[in-house]
């Protein structure tokens, strides 16, 4: 039995799931886009846990492709799984790092016992990853996930173009 995949166009900070994935920057201290929205809506509890992670395990920041969990603070989720996507490069194939964001986030979700996970389109904002390519990678990695506790994955896309790209990737996977 595989993971049930659905698409939503909207705001990931409003999703009622066990875990919301944050397209974080390596500092773990908030930023723009999805990262800033999650920190603003989730409140100071998320930032406090991120600071503790920086002080203990991730003094140099969270490396691209890795994932780590914190509380969800005031979000309607139980946890936030922070992952750092790669910056897109036409000269260097970094698709394995982007794929690792999805695999690592799902592995953390399994460790937490999460049943439902909401993902944004990682790296497609300021990191400029082409959304069609990102959607194919995301859908491929979620489909390949050997689900234990995770039963539902929701891709929460902010724009109609991102939604269309993910729909296309789902239709052809």
C-alpha positions in Angstrom: 0.0 0.0 0.0 1.5 3.3 -1.1 1.2 6.8 0.0 -1.9 8.8 -0.9 -0.8 11.9 -2.8 -3.0 15.0 -3.2 -2.5 18.6 -4.4 -3.8 21.8 -2.9 -3.4 25.3 -4.1 -3.0 27.5 -1.0 -1.1 28.4 2.1 0.9 25.6 3.7 0.7 27.3 7.1 -3.0 26.5 7.1 -2.7 22.8 6.5 -4.0 20.5 9.2 -1.5 17.6 9.0 0.9 15.9 11.4 4.0 17.5 9.8 4.5 20.5 7.5 7.8 20.6 5.6 9.6 23.9 5.6 11.7 24.9 2.6 14.3 26.4 5.0 17.5 28.2 4.5 20.6 26.6 6.1 20.6 29.1 9.0 17.3 27.6 10.3 16.5 31.1 11.6 13.7 32.0 9.2 13.8 33.8 5.9 11.5 34.6 3.0 8.9 32.7 1.2 7.6 29.5 2.8 10.3 29.7 5.5 9.3 33.2 6.6 5.6 32.3 6.5 6.1 29.2 8.7 8.2 31.1 11.2 5.7 34.1 11.3 2.6 32.0 11.7 4.2 29.3 13.9 5.5 31.8 16.4 8.6 32.0 18.5 8.5 28.4 19.6 9.8 27.3 16.2 12.6 29.8 16.2 13.6 28.8 19.8 14.0 25.2 18.8 15.9 26.1 15.7 18.3 28.2 17.8 18.8 25.2 20.0 19.6 23.0 17.0 22.1 25.6 15.8 23.7 25.7 19.2 24.0 21.9 19.4 24.0 19.8 16.3 24.0 22.3 13.4 26.5 25.1 14.4 27.3 25.7 10.7 23.7 25.4 9.6 21.6 22.6 8.1 23.3 21.2 5.0 21.3 21.1 1.7 19.4 17.9 1.3 19.2 17.2 5.1 16.0 17.4 7.2 15.3 18.0 10.9 12.1 18.4 13.0 10.9 21.0 15.5 7.6 21.8 17.1 5.0 23.5 14.9 4.3 26.2 17.4 1.0 27.8 16.6 0.6 26.0 13.2 -2.3 23.5 12.9 0.3 20.8 12.6 2.3 18.8 15.2 5.7 19.3 13.7 7.7 21.3 11.2 10.3 19.3 9.2 12.9 21.8 8.0 14.9 20.9 4.8 17.3 22.9 2.8 16.9 22.7 -0.9 19.7 23.3 -3.4 20.1 26.4 -5.5 19.4 25.6 -9.1 22.4 25.5 -11.5 22.2 24.9 -15.2 25.9 24.0 -15.1 25.8 21.4 -12.3 23.1 18.7 -11.8 21.9 19.0 -8.2 18.8 16.9 -8.6 20.1 14.3 -6.2 20.2 17.0 -3.5 16.6 18.0 -4.2 15.5 14.4 -4.1 17.3 14.0 -0.8 15.2 16.8 0.7 12.0 14.7 0.0 13.6 11.4 1.1 15.1 12.9 4.3 11.8 14.7 5.2 9.8 11.5 4.8 12.4 9.6 6.9 12.1 12.2 9.7 8.3 12.0 9.4 8.5 8.2 9.8 10.7 8.6 12.9 8.1 11.0 14.4 5.2 8.6 13.5 3.5 11.2 11.3 0.7 9.9 9.2 0.2 13.0 7.1 2.8 15.4 5.6 2.4 18.7 3.6 5.2 19.6 1.3 5.8 22.9 -0.6 7.6 23.0 -3.9 11.1 22.9 -2.5 13.7 25.1 -4.2 11.3 26.6 -6.7 11.2 30.1 -5.2 14.3 32.2 -4.6 16.5 29.1 -5.3 15.1 29.2 -8.9 14.6 25.5 -9.5 12.4 25.1 -12.6 9.0 24.0 -11.2 8.4 21.3 -13.9 11.6 19.6 -13.0 11.1 20.0 -9.2 7.6 18.5 -9.5 8.8 15.4 -11.3 11.5 14.9 -8.7 9.1 15.4 -5.8 6.5 13.1 -7.1 9.0 10.4 -8.0 10.5 10.5 -4.5 7.2 10.4 -2.7 5.9 7.5 -4.9 9.2 5.6 -4.1 8.8 6.1 -0.4 8.3 2.8 1.5 5.5 4.0 3.7 5.3 2.8 7.2 3.5 5.5 9.2 3.2 8.1 6.5 -0.1 7.5 4.6 -0.8 10.9 3.1 1.3 13.4 1.4 -0.1 16.7 0.3 1.7 19.0 -2.0 0.6 22.5 -1.1 1.4 24.8 -4.1 1.1 28.6 -3.8 0.6 29.5 -7.5 -1.6 28.1 -10.3 1.6 27.4 -12.3 3.1 25.3 -9.6 -0.2 23.4 -9.1 -0.4 22.7 -12.9 3.3 21.4 -12.9 2.6 19.1 -10.0 -0.6 17.9 -11.6 1.3 17.1 -14.8 4.0 15.2 -12.8 1.3 13.2 -11.0 -0.6 12.4 -14.2 2.6 11.0 -15.8 4.1 9.1 -12.9 
